[in-house]
Amino acid sequence: MAILTLDGALAGMQYPREFIKTVTGTLVAGRPHSLFYLAGMPGAAVAPTPGLKGAALTTYAGQIPFTNPVSGNTYLARLQAMATQAGSLLLCDRLWHNSGFTITATTPQIIGNPVVSSSVANPTVISCTGNVPFTNGDVVSIIGHTGSTPAISGQYTISNVSGATFTIPVNVTVGGTGGSVGIPLPLRDANGATVGVGVMLGVEVSGTVGAGTPTLTAVYTNTAGTAGQSGVNVVATVAASIQGTFYPLGLAAGDLGVQLIQSLTLSATWTSGTISLLAYRILARLELVNANIPNAIDALTSGFPRLFDNTVPFLIFIPNTTTTSNISGHVIWTQG
């Protein structure tokens, strides 16, 4: 059963999960930096490799350790940290990431697709606007498709992938149109669903980039199922962004989060390096107002955020000054 009282939160507190990250490269004031690739405790993560279509995450080497409860739910009981400079430390859940971008290209790179039609057939053929990045056996989510009998919005294991088409195991007697398709998020949005409430996008530098200052534009489907929404980086890109540099992407006005992702476009090239697109949810934000002075939030001051099963916790640091930094602390989960 869920924790309903402070006494319940205290009774369910787990042992501290410590984190100590080695000194970063030179950070830049106000530019977020993912600590995912830094050595220390936990150890450094390796760059993602699932390709453009991406992969939903339930665990990943380099995350802060997390174990599902035997029964009940998990909440944040305490986050404590200090750094060698002031800044903000974000505790986040890593829901989905991808790889395989050509960062010397300026055309849209397809992650998912708008749907054109479903055929009258068994199995029905789903036609998309462009070649799909999926492979046979992938589980995809179709959202916002209308007019078909039966309705086909939902998750399916796909077959017969060829160019811009694939099949799903449904006998469609009246064809439909529209919607979008992509690899679904795990059941970890703000409501423990796949709709994407509170889910944001960011571009994470997994291998130091070369020259260029592109604008980064993601096209996505929002929580209402509206495809073709777009957001751009809210922090300006720079040449020679070091590994871990993190560029959050904005949302279209009125959107509450991201449900599926269609594409990413770079307006100009980065001449070398590697990047990943990341879907994540911020669990808590810790203010570090002075260098080398620790601060903490607890179940009351953090808003008691819930961590759904298979959460993949990681840290993003937003520095106040342009220098290197060392970050250490711990998190405590409570379960029950």
Steps between C-alpha positions, in 0.01 A plus 500: 500500500613858440681704766244745642671652805842633606525210742452269204770684306742469791423132545564427134830687459774306320876526544666802332609465138824698491627686195847652457587622152853580386592854406320610185651666200457877490132578544331820385273710722136418433569215256367166636739207520405133528714311751418170329839459332718598798695235689457459872206349684298383319749431223495668161225402258581415140337678208164360388489275192134418416497698175271784397178323603624501860424273792285529811710447812438288808863486614834628371855457625610832649164595655458568870405160648127437521307188598126453466310455827382153599158660535363853505660808348832690503543870585793736544569536873820709483742650249823646640797634303786745482717628216817704465291779351145623547226383265190284472505121510215318324407143591335356187352178365647391166204354308625462143808579295634437152815521288610496139466867405704630208610831647635620167145488354242780505196303384244350744622172648207267548432350843128426454248591230168663426258232378336537158257207499401153612395256227197276477686176559586233754760581617452869423782691334598826671639757257707792630628826354856375465719196547458368853803430722341190654581130456284189508409410856509856635219604730362835382222729613246641253329815626224715355404279205136558403231347281606136505282204598606383748684794659871423505653755736713295740820298522590224253784269406566581135596283201578533128690826536577637154584860425213712632268209587456222752218274616328453835296189593154657459224420250395846378170510308486880458827686448596808699738793479728719706675474833860417578714198586815449705667299773278553807621651824499280811225536761682778683357839407378720788190279530674166452371472143643519146310820406806716574374743766807677638733333247754731337761465226868587500801447277790346690854514364636146533826574318657849482380683189696709254433835336148631449215659692182334373146566612352168613134442408304196615158411357280300735150386592367668815299355788173573317612286205567798271785422261729754334570708812852641520750636749851644469795520734450759774874533568715608203727232358875557475787348306715244681226413753658248735363156580202536733391843375121500516270714287137497624238541229190713545138401438230659288270736690241313708672162482539300822765261375615263228333169414681396180791646303499540122832663406796717590648761265829690531489836324877489446760228533721401787812375326568205731388328816185314607167603652192328636144619538360433845149487648516567873295612799632727774433345841654767723713813486757580771634855541873513577534868588865497609813313397592205725195556723257205495126535474216250519130458431275238658158348450328824602715757320531295179126454454538126569547394134420143410749280320314241296630146459817467287597867542845579355628787721778728378625853573522826307697793644442864401810696610512862611853568374729394218740255658545132581299345779476200728158379616420257782207405720233235543139416437269304729190327372207401719290201403171364625 
